[in-house]
Amino acid sequence: MTLERETVYSYRACGLNIESDLRLPELDIGHEPRFSSGGADVVIRFDRLERFSHLARQQARHIRPTPEGIHLFWRDTGAFLVRDGREIVVDPIPGVREPLLRLFLLGTTMAMLLHQRGEVVVLHGSVVAGAGQAVAFLGNKGAGKSTLAAAMHARGHDLLSDDILAIDVRGESVMAVPSFPHLKLWPDSATSIGYAPEDMPRLRPELEKRGYHPSTGFVTMPMPLKQIYVLDVAAELAEKIMSSRDASLALMQNWYGARFGAEVLRTLGLSAHFRQCAELASRVQVCYLQRPLDFNALDDLVRLVEDNLNA
């Protein structure tokens, strides 16, 4: 992979015009956005980040604030530097597979950029839309966020995002902001929905989890957010509306930056995030939704969410 700037690609995702040295097929939605030269909100470019090599030697992966920005590193992928919410510098290791590079660029690295910009609440979750409104799914690893989003997409609902959940609370309505049409599914989840996991690429060579890029059913404009579901695993299907206090805590726990340590959290601005979560909890209904792990119960789960969405 060359670091020379041969071709520049234009995309729109997460409400931003993006100019990239690296082709990002996950962001292809059938047309290339048009914006004037220099009109990009975010520039993704290749460059060397050797001045951070002392950080890379310390551990196999890290996310660290530096005077220049947030430095991210994965030993099997490369290094990234996120600066001022406007630029991502990419320094891949020799021979890295582009799908792996894009996985970390469009996931954690993009989430850090959105945090720096401070325009949206950035949570770890999925969001779909129907009946002119959006519903979002949060929860711990294995709670079924992507599975439920994929099941609803298979039932004709539009996908807005999986993994990065960006929510804009600045206007009269709370809006879910679309990212790009891509779902991350374990083989058993994909099979339960009717997909063929053997036809879906692995996210990483050593990982069974697969990537699915739907060609239709993706919303490109922000949608009013009606409800947020915090998913959990239990023996029976059950739903409970959360108090504003409990909802605020749940939103904070599912903040995309909550996994990266106190130093990163302080850099991203904890107090501003707490205020955003409290405002979001006061304006959007947040429900605690328990679900069985049994895939046979997935249809009942989808119907419950659909009934609430259409009510």
N, C-alpha and C positions, 0 to 999 in steps of 0.2 A: 504494500500500500504506500503510495507516494504522498509526501507532504506538500507537493507543489499544488498551487491553486489552478487546476485545469478547467473545471466546470463549476459553476455556482448554481445551486438548485434553490428554488423558491417554494415555500410551504406556508400554510396557515394552520396553527394548532394552539390550543389553550388561549385563544383570543389574541394571538400574537402573529405578526408577519415575521417569518423566519427565513434567513438567507444562510445556506449551508454549503460548505465544501464537500461534505459527505452526502451521498444520495441516501434518502430516508424513505424507502418504499412503504413503511408503515404509515407515513403521512400522505401517501398518494390517495386522493379521493376522487379521481377522475378528471381533475383539471388543476392547472397550476395557477395559484393566485397571482394577480398582477399588482405590483406596487413599484413605484419609481425607484431608480437607483439611489441608494442611500436612505430609502424609506423603510428599511427593515427595523423592527423592534428588537430583534435578537440576531446576532451573527454567530454562526458556528464555524470555526476555522481550525485548520491544522497548524501546529507549531510545536517546537521543542519546549519541554518543561524540565530541562535538566537541572535547573536551579533548585528544584524541589526533590532531587534524588536522595538527599539525606533523610527525608520523610519516608520515601518509598522503601528504603532499606530496613526500616524499623519493624514492619509487619506486612502480612500478605495483602491487607486491604485497610484503608482508613478514609475518614472524612475529617478534614482539619481546617479550621479558619486560619488564614494567614493575612498579613498586611495587604496583599494583592487581591484576595478573594478567598473563596472556599476551594480547597484542593482535595480532589477525590482520586483514589488510586486502587486499582485491582491488579494484582501481580500477573494474572493470566490475560489481562486486557489492555491496560495502559493507564494513563493519567489524564485528568480533566481539571481545568481551572475555570471556576464560575466567577465572573467579575461584574459587579454593579447592576446585576439583573439585565444586562444587555449583551453579554458576550460569554461564549463557552469555547475555551481553547482545548483542543483534543490532541493528545500525544500518544498514539497507539504503540504497543510493543510490536516488534517485527513479526510478521506472519499471522497476526491475529485475524480471526474470521470476522468479517464485517457484521454478520448478525449478532455476534457477541458484543461487539463494540456498540452497536445501536441499542442493545438491550440496556446497557448501563447509561448510555447517553440519554435515552428517552424515558428512563425511569428515574432513578435517584438523582442524576445530574440535573435533569429538567426540573424536578421538584425543588431542588436547591435554588435554581434560577427564579422560579415563581415565588419562593419565599423571599428572596432578595428584593424582588420588585414590590412586594407588599400590597398588591392590588386585589388578591383573592386569598381566601382561606384554603390551604392545601392539606387535604386529608388523604389517608390511604384507604381507598374504597373504589366502588364501581357505581355507575349511574346509567339509567335507561329512561326512556320517555314514552308516553302514550297519552292520548286524550289532551294533548297540548300542554302537558305538565311532566315534570321529571321526578323520579324517586331515586334515592341513593342508598347504598348498602355499605355498612362498615362492619368491623369485627376482627377478631384475632385471626392469625394464620389458621387455615382449615375450617373457618366458620362457614364458608360457602359463598363469599361475595361474588367471585367471578362465575361460579356455577349458576347462581340465581340470575345474574345479568345475562349469561348465555342462554339460559332457559327462556327468559322473557324475550330475548332477541329472536329465538327460534319460534316464539309464538306471535311474532309480528311487531314487537315493540322495537323502537329505535335505540341504538346504542349511542351514548355520548362519551363514555370513557370506562376504562378498566385500569386499575392501579392508581393513577393520579386523579383525584377528585378535587377539582377546582371550583370554588363557590364564591360568587361575587355578592357581597352584602351592602354595596355602596348605594344602590338605587332604591326606588320605591318597592320593587319586588326582589326577592332573593333569587339569584339566577345560577343555574348549573352551567358551567362553561365546558364545551366539548374539547376533548384532546385529539384522539385519533382512533380509527377503527381497528382495534386489536384486542384480543382476549387471550388470557393465559389460563390453560386448563390442564388438569391431570387427566390421564387417559380414561379412568373410570368415569369422571365427570363428563368428558366429551362423549363417551359411548352412551351414557344415560340420556343425553340430549338428542342423540341421533347422528353425531359427527363420527367420522372415521379417524381415530387418532393416528393410525399408520400413515395417513395422508397429510398429517400436520407436522411441521418441523419442530424438533426439540429446541427449547430455549437455550440450553447449553448441552454439549455433547454428553456429559455425565449425568444429566438430569432428565427424568422421565416427563417432566412438565412440557406441554406443547403450546405453540402459538397458533392462533386462528385469526385470519385477516378477512372479515366479512366484506364482500363486494357491494352489498346493498344494506339498507337499513341503518344508516349513520346520519346523525343530525350535525349540521355544521354551524348552527346558530345557537346561542345560549337559550335555555329554556327555564321557565319559572319552576322552582323547586318546591314541591308540595310536602314531601315527607322524607325523613331519614330513618332507616332501620339499622339498629345495632344488632347484628346476628350473633347467636350463641347456639351451642349444641345441647340438646336435651332429649328426653324420651318422647315427649309429646309436643305438638305444635301449639304455641301459645304466644299471645301478643299483649303488650302492656305499654300504655303511653307513659313516658318518663317525665318527671318533674323538671323544671328549668335547671335546677341545681344539678340533678343527676345527668341530665342531657349535656350540660356544659362540661362536666367531668368526662363523660364518654367521648365527646368531641375532642377534648384535649388529649385523651389517651390515644386517639386515632389520628392525631396530627402526624403528617408525613415526617416531620423532623424529630418526632419524639424518640426515634430509635437510635439517634446518632450521638448521644452523650451531652453532658451539661455544657461543655465549652461551645459546641456547635449551637445548642439551643440559645445560649446567651447571645451569640453572634447574630442569630436570626431574629431576635427580639421577642422574648417570652411575654412581656407585658402586653405588647400589641396583639399577639396571638390570643392571649387570654381574653382580651376585650372582644376580639372578633368571634371567638367561640361563644362567649356569653350572649352577644348580639344575635348570632345565628340560632342559638337555643331558644331565644325569646321570640323569634319570628317564624320558625319552622317547627312543625311537630316532629319530635324524635320518639321513636317507638323501640322498645326492647322486644326482639322477636326470636323466640326459641324455636329450633327446628330439629327434627330427627336427622341423623346421618343417612338413614335409609333413602336411597334414590327413588324408591317407590312413592315416597311422600313429597317429592319435588313438585308434582302437579298441584297438590293441595296448597303448597307454599306459594306457587305462582298465582293461583286463583285468589288467595287471600290478598296479595299485593295488588292484583288487578282490581279486585272489588273496592279496595281503599282508594286506588287511583281514580276509578270511575265514579266514586261517590260524590 
